[in-house]
Every structure is written in structure tokens, then in C-alpha cells.
Amino acid sequence: MEAQLIQKEEISSLSFKNSMSISQHPNLIHQIEQATILGNAHHSKVSIYFHDDTNLKKVETTIWAAGSKFICLKGGVWIPISRLVEIKM
């Protein structure tokens, strides 16, 4: 399945309400940690692949912070970690 490229500003209008089983990259937590370091130290953008309630999406942006359940992107946009598929540097 091809990921739909979207802008970071569109994420707040997406829905994450439905329960889904997502196949996640086995090193996803490590990818989140590395992407957060890149975002904070170098302001580097990464490609984030994730599922909303309709299909696979891709956004190219900076990760500023990561918690136990969400990642925070530049601009205060949040994505649930349970919906992440992979992060490419």
C-alpha cells in the first residue's frame, strides 16, 4: 500500500478513534529516540509513516518530543505511537 503524503498541519484534522492492529517496525522505539535527537539537536526532518482511521499516511517533519503514548511534532501536533508504522531518517 502506498502512503498518502500529507502536510503536518493536516494531522490535527485526522481521526485516531477506531481500534486498529498496526504492524510496526521491530525497532520503532529506537527510531523514535533517534528521530527525537535529530529533531532537537539538528532540526532534521524525518519521514513518519502512520495510520489514521482511513489509511496509511506519510509526513516529513521534525519530532520534538516523545512520551509513552504519543510523539510531538514541531508546532505542537501529536500522533499516537500505537499508530506509527516506521520512521525513516
N, C-alpha and C positions, 0 to 999 in steps of 0.2 A: 504494500500500500504506500502510495506517495504522500508525503506530509504536505499539508497546506501551509505555505509561508504566510505569516501574519506579522503585523506590527505590534510592538509591546503594548501600545495604547489600546489595542483591541482586546487584550486579555481580560480586562475588568468587565467586559460585556459577555464573556463566555460563562457557561454553566458547568459546575462540577458537582451536581447534586446526586446523579444516579450512581449506584454502586456498580463498580466495574472491576474485572480482573485484568490487570495490565502486566504484560511480560516486560520486566525491567532488566536492564543490563546488569550482569552479576557484580560489577564494580561501581554501581551507581553512587553509593555513598562516597567513595573515593573521588569520583568525578565531580560531585557537588563540592567537596572540600577543595579540590584543585581549582575549580572554576571560581570559587569564592575568593581564594588567594589571588588569582589572576585579576579578578574584578576590583579588589581593594588595592592591591599593590601597583597594578599596571593599567587599570581601567580597560582591560581587554574584553572584547565581546566573545561569547561562545554561542554555539548552536544548541538550543534546548528543544528536544523532541518530547512532546507530551500529548495526552488525550484529554479533550474536554468531553462533554456528553455526546458529541456527534461524531468526531473523527480525529485522526492524528494531525497535530499541528506542529509547526516549527517556528521558533522565534530566535532572532540573532540579537543578543543584548548582553548586558553585564549583570552578574549575580553579586549583590552587595552583602547578603547575609543568608544564613541557613539555620533553621530551627529543627525541632524534632519532627514537625509535620508539614512545614512549608518552606519554600525558598522565597526570598525577597529580591526583586529585580530593581534596577535603577528606576526611580520615580515612585517607589512605594507600591509596586504591583506584586501580588503574591500568587504562587502556583503551589497546589498541594503536592508534596513529594510522592504521595501514593499514585499520582497521575503521570509522573515522569517516566519516560522510557529510556532516554540516554542523553548525555551531554557531550558534545564534541568540541574540543579546543581548537 
